[in-house]
Each structure stands twice: as structure tokens, then as C-alpha cells.
Amino acid sequence: MNQAQNQLIRLLPVLARRSLLEACEPVQLTLGEVLQERGETARHAYFPVDAFVSLICSIDREPGVEVGMVGREGMVGTALVLGGATAPMRALVQGSGSAWRITAVNLRREIGRSPALKQRLDRYLSVLMSQQSTGAACLRHHPIGPRLARWLLMSQDRAHADQFRITQQFIAYMLGVRRVGITGAASGLQRGGLIEYHRGEIKVLDRKGLQAASCSCYASDRKTYAEAMC
């Protein structure tokens, strides 16, 4: 596995990066795998390399809604950074691939011995909270079409490919809307020549057009990350 592909790890000083990687193990994450369940003890943290993960929140036994997405730019298991032991939301693998996994005990040990790692993870937590706040407002105020365009761009960024497999039912679940709404919005994007959708396969044909069709939250999220992390 390319050790530099997770951005949080890549940006660490050499000694801190080496120590963290020695405490990690490489794993393969599979589509649909649940890494953490809300309310359960978080035993591991994950640093995705070419996998990506949806963070899902649900209440009162209602279907969940995606409140965050994590790829190689971040980590799953941020509660451990704050000293917590309970996962605040469900972590569901949306795109299969490789990741680095570390136990809760080892992560806390590495944070305690490396101020650089603690600073990097604190910055990422700040970014993640900002993005989740933006996502909550987006869910309330923006129409389905722009939200779908934003979600497809976020997925493309983390899949590192123009084409990926996803069903309309899954997208509806992630965005917290009815499937018929996703069908209409996806049809509009397809008629505009921005995407191609066939039997669960989505291909981005015009990324710039999709960015123009997206709500402002996509650009805002990227700016937040760039200012805090780079």
C-alpha cells in the first residue's frame, strides 16, 4: 500500500508518520461493510486510502441520513481523538478499497506522544464539524437536484474515478429523500449531459457542468478543507 496516499498521514513529519504507520495494519474495506455502529464502543479508527465511507445518523428508528463522507482526506473514528469511546454515528463503506486501521489504544498512545499528530487530527475535526454543519443547512434549504450534484462530486472525489456503481435507492437513503425525487433529479442531470446512468452505474461526463449544477456547499467544503489542512 502506498503509505503517502492518506492525506492526514502524508502530511505528518517523517518520524510521526513512521510511528503511526507502525501502529497501523493494512485492511481491505468492502462495499456495505459497517465499520462502526452508533452507540457502540469504537474499537478502531480507520485512515482510508482508496476506500470511502459514509457517516450516517438516524433517530427514533427512522431511516438514516448521511451527515458526512470520508475518503483519503480524513479518518473514521474521530470520537477517539476527543477521548470518547462511543461511536456517535454509523460508518458504512460506500466505496470498497484499502485503508489503514489502528486500535483505539494505539491511536491514543500515538496522539499522546506526537503533538504533530494531535494538531493534524484536531484540524481535521474542525473541518469535519464545519462540513457537517453545512450539510445540515444544505439538507434543510437546498433542492434535491443541486444536492444530488454535490453528492456525486463528493463521491467522485473520493472514488478517484469518473464512474462508480451506486443505486438510486442508496442515494435516496443517503440524502434523506424519496427515491422518486432522486430519479427525477438524476434524469435532469442526464438530460443535461452531465452524467450517464444505467443499471446502477453512474458516470460523470461533465465535471465542470456538474459543479455549476451543484449547490454552493460543495465549493464551501473544499475551501474549508484547503484552508485548514493544506
RAFEN-V113157 format. One record per helix or strand. SS is the DSSP state (a for helix, b for strand). FROM is the first residue (numbers start at 1). LEN is the number of residues. If there is no record, write none. Layout:
# RAFEN-V113157
SS/FROM/LEN + SS/FROM/LEN
This chain:
# RAFEN-V113157
a/7/4 + a/14/10 + b/25/5 + b/34/3 + b/41/1 + b/44/5 + b/52/6 + b/65/6 + b/76/1 + a/78/3 + b/86/1 + b/90/6 + b/97/7 + a/104/10 + a/115/27 + a/144/16 + b/163/3 + a/168/8 + a/179/13 + b/195/4 + b/201/4 + a/207/7 + a/217/13
